[in-house]
Amino acid sequence: MPLADSDGTSIYYERHGSGPAILFVHGSGGHHAAWWQQVAALREEFTVLTVDLRGFGKSDSSMAEFDGQDFPGDVVAVLDQEDITDAMLVGQSIGSVAALRAGLLRPERVSSVVLGHSLGGISHPELRELAAADRAEAVKLPVIDRLLTGTFQRERADLTFLFQQMGTFNVARMQDLRNLDTDGPTLEEIRASGVRVAFLAGEKDAVLGVKTVTRAHELLPGSHLEIVPGAPHSMYWEAPGQYNAAVARLRRTLTAPKEAA
């Protein structure tokens, strides 16, 4: 069983396929197995790594409490263990915050970070205000309706049920990740790192609006923006074909050598 040591904490991860590396970082209800539709589709062209943050899946969950500030180190531990030097980190929702911070901690191992349905915890007053307004609307909906479309829930009751069951394998909860947003990186710090950033969002994301993501892209020169038509917050689950195509396209696109900081 592959394990990486993150400052004394055992972190479970998996490696599949070969080629340019993509490492997926799950959100608050996920773990390594949530990426089953991505691994199967991408492993023929890419090295696909999946990780369980501490408190999730098969990683160490024995601690009395969890600190979201430790999660980026869990990602870095896997990169170090596998000696990856050109990874594209792909985060899902709040997992994108851990992905971006990991990239800034190890820019020599990370060429790019894809912020999936997230601003990555970027510290900027305008973006903070826009995201807060989006959240205020999102909390009016049942949790499942924030994540998957009503059509998908009706037509794929089986996959909706499995989606909800995924979180039952985790000890850590959403509240354990929230402080990841504390003291987030500035736009200047991201630019100085040389790590390339892409925003990946769904047109029907009920948690983070297209307007907000587009504005983040505008404020971060050199960033990429992918808006997938008709896709919800959990695009990776509901619309895997579109999601996988976008991730593969970004991995092929974001391969140019980083500019010197």
C-alpha positions in Angstrom: 0.0 0.0 0.0 1.7 3.3 -1.1 2.1 5.7 1.8 3.9 9.0 2.0 5.1 10.6 5.3 3.8 14.1 5.9 5.6 15.3 9.0 4.9 12.0 10.8 1.4 11.5 9.3 0.8 8.6 6.9 -0.8 9.7 3.7 -2.3 7.2 1.3 -2.0 7.7 -2.4 -2.2 5.8 -5.7 -0.3 6.1 -9.0 -1.7 4.9 -12.3 -0.5 5.0 -15.9 2.5 6.8 -17.4 3.3 10.1 -19.0 3.0 13.7 -17.8 1.8 13.8 -14.2 -1.6 14.9 -13.0 -2.3 14.8 -9.2 -5.9 15.1 -8.1 -6.8 16.7 -4.8 -10.3 15.8 -3.5 -12.9 18.1 -1.9 -14.6 17.9 1.5 -16.7 14.8 0.6 -14.2 12.9 -1.4 -11.1 10.7 -1.2 -8.9 8.9 -3.7 -11.7 6.6 -5.1 -13.9 9.6 -6.0 -11.6 10.0 -9.1 -12.6 6.6 -10.6 -13.9 8.1 -13.8 -10.8 10.2 -14.2 -8.2 7.5 -13.6 -9.8 5.1 -16.1 -10.0 7.8 -18.8 -6.6 9.5 -18.3 -4.1 6.8 -17.3 -3.4 5.8 -20.9 -1.8 9.2 -21.7 -0.9 10.5 -18.2 0.5 9.5 -14.9 -2.5 9.9 -12.6 -2.0 10.3 -8.9 -4.8 10.4 -6.4 -4.3 11.2 -2.7 -6.3 11.0 0.6 -5.7 14.1 2.7 -5.3 13.3 6.4 -8.6 12.4 7.9 -10.0 11.2 4.6 -10.1 7.7 3.0 -7.2 5.5 3.9 -4.9 8.1 5.3 -4.2 8.5 9.0 -7.3 9.6 10.7 -6.3 8.9 14.3 -5.6 12.5 15.4 -8.1 14.2 17.7 -8.6 17.1 15.4 -7.6 18.2 12.0 -6.0 21.5 10.8 -6.6 22.4 7.2 -3.3 24.2 7.1 -1.6 20.7 7.2 -3.3 19.5 4.0 -1.0 21.2 1.5 1.9 19.4 3.1 0.1 16.1 2.5 0.1 16.8 -1.2 3.8 17.8 -1.1 4.6 14.6 0.7 3.3 12.6 -2.2 5.2 14.7 -4.8 8.4 14.2 -2.8 7.8 10.5 -2.3 7.3 10.0 -6.1 10.0 12.5 -7.0 7.6 14.3 -9.4 9.1 17.4 -11.0 6.5 18.6 -13.5 3.1 17.9 -11.9 -0.2 19.5 -12.7 -2.3 19.6 -9.5 -6.0 19.5 -10.0 -8.1 20.5 -7.1 -11.9 20.0 -6.6 -13.7 22.7 -4.7 -11.9 23.5 -1.4 -9.3 20.9 -2.3 -8.1 23.5 -4.8 -7.0 25.6 -1.9 -4.7 22.8 -0.8 -3.5 22.2 -4.3 -2.6 25.9 -4.9 -0.7 26.1 -1.6 1.1 22.9 -2.3 2.2 24.3 -5.7 3.5 27.5 -4.1 5.4 25.4 -1.5 7.1 23.3 -4.1 7.2 25.2 -7.4 10.1 23.1 -8.5 7.8 20.1 -8.5 4.6 21.8 -9.8 4.3 23.4 -13.2 0.6 24.2 -13.0 -2.4 24.2 -10.7 -6.0 23.8 -11.9 -8.5 25.4 -9.5 -11.6 23.3 -10.0 -14.8 25.2 -8.9 -12.7 27.3 -6.6 -10.7 30.5 -6.3 -8.0 28.6 -4.5 -8.2 30.8 -1.4 -6.6 33.7 -3.3 -6.5 36.8 -1.0 -8.1 39.7 -2.8 -10.8 42.0 -1.5 -13.0 42.0 -4.7 -12.8 38.3 -5.1 -13.6 37.7 -1.4 -16.7 39.8 -1.8 -17.9 38.1 -5.0 -17.4 34.6 -3.5 -19.2 35.6 -0.3 -22.2 36.7 -2.4 -22.2 33.4 -4.2 -22.1 31.4 -1.0 -25.0 33.4 0.4 -27.1 32.2 -2.4 -25.7 28.6 -2.3 -26.6 28.0 1.3 -30.3 28.6 0.5 -30.2 25.2 -1.4 -30.0 21.7 0.0 -26.4 20.5 0.0 -27.0 17.9 -2.8 -28.6 20.6 -5.0 -25.5 22.7 -4.7 -23.3 19.9 -6.0 -25.4 18.0 -8.7 -28.1 19.1 -11.0 -31.7 18.1 -10.4 -31.9 16.4 -13.8 -28.9 14.2 -12.9 -30.4 13.3 -9.5 -33.6 12.2 -11.1 -32.1 10.3 -14.0 -29.1 8.8 -12.2 -30.4 8.0 -8.7 -27.7 5.2 -8.5 -24.7 7.5 -9.1 -26.3 10.2 -6.9 -26.6 7.6 -4.0 -22.9 6.5 -4.6 -21.8 10.2 -4.6 -23.5 10.7 -1.2 -21.9 7.5 0.2 -18.4 8.6 -0.7 -18.2 10.9 2.3 -19.0 8.1 4.8 -15.5 6.8 4.5 -14.0 10.0 5.9 -13.4 11.1 9.5 -12.6 14.7 8.7 -15.5 17.0 7.7 -16.0 20.2 5.8 -15.3 22.4 8.9 -11.9 20.8 9.1 -11.0 22.3 5.8 -12.4 25.8 6.2 -9.4 27.4 7.7 -7.4 26.6 4.5 -8.7 29.9 3.3 -6.9 31.8 6.1 -4.0 34.0 5.0 -4.4 32.9 1.3 -1.8 33.7 -1.3 -1.9 37.1 -3.1 -2.0 37.5 -6.8 1.6 38.8 -6.6 2.8 35.7 -4.8 1.2 33.4 -7.4 2.8 35.4 -10.2 6.2 35.3 -8.5 6.1 31.5 -8.1 6.1 30.8 -11.8 3.4 28.2 -11.3 0.7 28.5 -14.0 -2.9 28.6 -12.9 -6.1 27.6 -14.7 -9.6 28.1 -13.5 -12.0 25.2 -14.3 -15.7 25.9 -13.7 -19.1 24.7 -14.6 -21.7 26.9 -16.2 -24.3 25.6 -13.7 -22.1 25.7 -10.6 -24.5 26.7 -7.7 -21.6 27.3 -5.3 -19.3 29.6 -7.3 -20.6 31.7 -10.1 -19.1 32.0 -13.6 -18.9 35.8 -13.1 -16.8 35.4 -10.0 -14.4 32.9 -11.7 -14.1 35.0 -14.8 -13.2 38.0 -12.7 -10.5 36.0 -10.9 -9.1 35.0 -14.3 -9.0 38.7 -15.3 -7.2 39.7 -12.2 -4.5 37.0 -12.6 -2.5 37.7 -15.8 -1.4 34.6 -17.7 -4.1 32.4 -16.1 -6.3 30.1 -18.2 -10.1 29.9 -18.0 -12.3 26.9 -18.9 -16.1 27.2 -18.5 -17.9 24.0 -19.3 -21.4 24.5 -20.6 -24.2 22.9 -18.5 -21.8 21.5 -15.8 -22.5 21.7 -12.1 -20.1 22.1 -9.1 -19.3 18.4 -9.0 -18.6 18.2 -12.8 -16.0 15.5 -12.3 -18.8 13.2 -11.1 -21.8 14.3 -13.2 -20.1 15.2 -16.5 -16.9 13.1 -16.5 -16.5 13.2 -20.3 -16.4 17.0 -20.4 -14.3 17.2 -17.3 -11.7 14.7 -18.4 -11.4 16.4 -21.8 -10.8 19.7 -20.1 -8.2 18.3 -17.7 -6.4 16.6 -20.6 -6.5 19.7 -22.7 -5.1 21.8 -19.8 -2.3 19.2 -19.1 -1.2 19.4 -22.8 -1.5 23.2 -22.8 0.2 24.1 -19.5 3.5 22.4 -20.4 5.6 25.4 -21.5 8.6 26.0 -19.3 7.9 28.3 -16.4 9.3 31.8 -16.6 12.0 32.6 -14.0 10.5 34.2 -10.9 
